[in-house]
Amino acid sequence: MHRRSMSETAALRAYVHAERSGAKHIGWLRAAVLGANDGILSTASLVIGVVAANADRSAVLTAGVAGLVAGAMSMAAGEYVSVSSQSDTDKADLDRESQELAADHEYEKKELAAIYVNRGLEPALAHRVAEQLMAKDALGAHARDELGITDRARARPLQAAVASAASFALGALLPLVMVAVAPLAWLAPVVAITSLAFLATLGGLAAHTGGAPIGAGALRVTFWGVLAMLITAGVGAAFGTAVG
């Protein structure tokens, strides 16, 4: 039987660590990109709708800043509530599993071994694996392999809320900067073109991190961006005409 050298073992551990770290970073990057996309699209659409209603720059900026604050708080609240619910569910599952382990440790060992058999291990090997894993951390083994709960995937409500709010606010700032610097007569087209460029870039980045075609990802988010801006521009123009 071939034995791995110490250098081979070290290289394998380094590879596994890098792969896990990469997966973790990809998850965070994807969440940040989605939050920034929301900030760009909603704020740019709001700004274009207000411009179409013949508002001045001050009113447009006020509406945009209000949209940024409201959107960031909405994202934070939504993520916090959603992830808190998931966290509560995970905690209840872990508490129940802990009680079951205390009540019948041997049955839980057989249950874990059966999971490994279903994944392709021989029964004898599955039993040894279950026995060794439970000797080290019984609850951790059942959480990971029976419930699908890992430390990396564990719900963190406050972290999710802050990350969502920050990424949304950062995205929303981009069209607001354009509102502040663009000539008033060209405000709507400048905001629309630059925002669509930002959206396409972020859409391509999100697709790339997920291993999907970059062009398709950029085109998809750009299409919905154009649609949202056209609709809000139409609503703003209709409202401005009615008021006028």
C-alpha positions in Angstrom: 0.0 0.0 0.0 1.3 3.4 -0.9 2.0 5.6 2.1 1.8 9.4 1.7 4.9 11.3 2.7 4.8 14.1 5.2 5.1 16.6 2.4 2.2 15.0 0.5 0.0 15.0 3.6 0.9 18.7 4.3 0.1 19.6 0.7 -3.3 17.8 0.9 -4.2 19.5 4.1 -3.2 22.9 2.6 -5.3 22.2 -0.5 -8.4 21.2 1.6 -8.0 24.3 3.8 -7.7 26.6 0.7 -10.7 25.0 -0.9 -12.8 25.5 2.2 -11.6 29.1 2.6 -12.4 29.7 -1.1 -15.9 28.4 -0.7 -16.4 30.6 2.3 -15.1 33.7 0.5 -17.2 33.0 -2.5 -20.3 32.8 -0.4 -19.6 36.2 1.2 -18.7 37.7 -2.2 -21.9 36.6 -3.8 -24.0 38.0 -0.9 -22.1 41.3 -1.1 -22.6 41.5 -4.9 -26.3 40.8 -4.6 -26.7 43.5 -1.9 -24.8 46.0 -4.0 -27.0 45.1 -7.0 -30.1 45.8 -5.0 -28.7 49.1 -3.9 -27.8 50.3 -7.4 -31.0 49.1 -9.1 -33.5 50.4 -6.5 -31.7 53.8 -6.0 -31.1 54.4 -9.7 -34.7 53.5 -10.5 -36.0 55.8 -7.8 -33.8 58.7 -8.9 -34.8 58.3 -12.6 -38.5 58.2 -11.6 -38.1 61.4 -9.5 -36.1 63.1 -12.4 -38.9 62.2 -14.8 -41.4 64.0 -12.5 -39.4 67.2 -13.3 -37.9 67.5 -9.8 -34.8 69.6 -9.1 -31.5 68.3 -8.1 -32.1 68.9 -4.4 -35.3 66.9 -4.5 -33.7 64.1 -6.4 -30.8 63.9 -4.0 -33.2 63.9 -1.0 -35.2 61.1 -2.5 -32.1 59.1 -3.3 -30.6 59.5 0.2 -34.0 58.5 1.7 -34.1 55.5 -0.6 -30.6 54.5 0.5 -31.4 54.7 4.2 -34.7 53.0 3.9 -33.4 50.3 1.6 -30.4 49.6 3.9 -32.5 49.4 7.0 -35.0 47.2 5.1 -32.3 44.8 4.0 -30.8 44.7 7.5 -34.2 44.0 9.1 -35.1 41.4 6.5 -31.8 39.6 6.8 -31.9 39.7 10.6 -35.4 38.3 10.9 -34.8 35.6 8.2 -31.4 34.5 9.6 -32.7 34.6 13.2 -35.5 32.3 12.2 -32.9 29.9 10.7 -30.8 30.2 13.8 -33.7 29.4 16.1 -34.5 26.3 14.0 -30.9 25.2 14.1 -30.8 25.6 17.9 -34.0 23.7 18.3 -32.7 20.8 16.1 -29.4 20.7 18.1 -31.2 20.7 21.4 -33.4 17.9 20.3 -30.4 15.9 19.0 -28.6 16.4 22.2 -31.5 15.0 24.2 -31.7 12.0 21.8 -28.0 11.3 22.3 -28.4 11.4 26.1 -31.4 9.1 26.0 -30.1 6.4 23.6 -26.4 6.8 22.6 -26.2 3.4 20.9 -29.3 4.0 18.7 -27.9 7.3 17.6 -24.6 5.6 16.7 -26.5 3.1 14.5 -28.4 5.9 12.9 -25.2 7.7 12.0 -23.7 4.5 10.7 -26.8 4.0 8.5 -26.3 7.5 7.0 -22.7 6.5 6.0 -23.9 3.2 4.5 -26.4 5.1 2.4 -23.5 7.3 1.2 -21.6 4.2 0.0 -19.5 2.9 2.9 -19.4 -0.8 3.8 -21.5 -1.5 7.0 -18.5 -2.5 9.1 -16.5 0.6 8.0 -19.5 2.8 8.5 -19.9 1.6 12.1 -16.2 2.2 12.8 -16.4 5.7 11.4 -19.6 6.5 13.4 -18.0 5.2 16.5 -14.8 7.2 16.2 -16.6 10.4 15.2 -19.0 10.1 18.1 -16.2 9.4 20.5 -14.6 12.7 19.6 -17.8 14.9 19.2 -21.1 13.1 19.0 -23.3 16.1 18.7 -21.0 17.7 16.1 -21.1 14.5 14.0 -24.9 14.3 14.0 -25.2 18.0 13.4 -23.0 17.8 10.4 -24.1 14.5 8.8 -27.7 14.1 10.0 -28.9 17.7 10.3 -26.6 19.4 7.8 -25.5 22.1 10.3 -21.9 23.1 10.2 -19.9 25.9 11.9 -19.3 27.5 8.5 -23.0 27.5 7.5 -24.3 28.4 11.0 -26.8 31.2 10.9 -25.4 34.5 12.3 -28.2 37.1 12.3 -26.3 40.3 13.2 -23.5 39.6 10.8 -25.9 39.0 8.0 -27.8 42.2 8.8 -24.7 44.4 8.9 -23.3 42.8 5.7 -26.6 43.3 3.8 -27.1 46.9 4.9 -23.4 47.8 4.1 -23.4 46.3 0.6 -26.8 47.9 -0.2 -25.6 51.3 0.9 -22.4 51.0 -1.0 -24.3 50.1 -4.2 -26.8 52.9 -3.6 -24.0 55.5 -3.3 -22.9 54.9 -6.9 -26.0 56.5 -8.6 -26.1 59.2 -5.9 -22.6 60.3 -6.8 -23.8 60.6 -10.4 -26.7 62.7 -9.3 -24.3 65.0 -7.5 -21.9 65.5 -10.3 -23.9 65.2 -13.6 -25.4 68.2 -15.4 -29.1 68.5 -14.5 -30.2 68.3 -18.1 -28.4 64.9 -18.5 -29.1 63.5 -15.1 -31.4 60.7 -16.1 -29.3 59.3 -19.0 -26.0 59.6 -17.0 -27.5 57.8 -14.0 -29.1 55.1 -16.2 -25.9 54.4 -18.3 -23.5 54.4 -15.3 -25.8 52.3 -13.2 -26.3 49.8 -15.9 -22.6 49.6 -16.4 -22.2 48.9 -12.6 -24.9 46.3 -12.7 -23.4 44.5 -15.7 -20.0 44.4 -14.0 -21.4 43.1 -10.7 -23.6 40.6 -12.5 -20.6 39.3 -14.4 -18.7 39.1 -11.2 -21.5 37.2 -9.4 -21.7 34.7 -12.4 -17.9 34.2 -12.4 -17.8 33.4 -8.6 -20.5 30.8 -9.2 -18.8 29.3 -12.2 -21.5 30.5 -14.6 -21.0 32.3 -18.0 -20.0 35.9 -17.3 -21.9 37.3 -20.3 -25.2 35.6 -19.4 -24.9 36.9 -15.8 -24.2 40.5 -16.9 -27.0 40.4 -19.6 -29.6 39.0 -17.1 -29.1 41.7 -14.5 -28.8 44.5 -17.2 -32.1 43.4 -18.7 -34.0 43.7 -15.4 -32.2 47.0 -14.7 -33.4 48.5 -17.9 -36.9 47.2 -17.3 -37.0 48.7 -13.8 -35.7 52.0 -14.9 -38.2 52.3 -17.8 -41.1 51.5 -15.5 -40.1 54.0 -12.8 -39.4 56.6 -15.5 -42.9 56.1 -16.9 -44.5 56.4 -13.5 -42.5 59.5 -12.7 -43.4 61.1 -16.0 -47.1 60.3 -15.5 -47.0 61.7 -12.0 -45.2 64.9 -13.1 -47.7 65.4 -15.9 -50.7 64.9 -13.6 -49.3 67.4 -11.0 -48.4 69.9 -13.7 
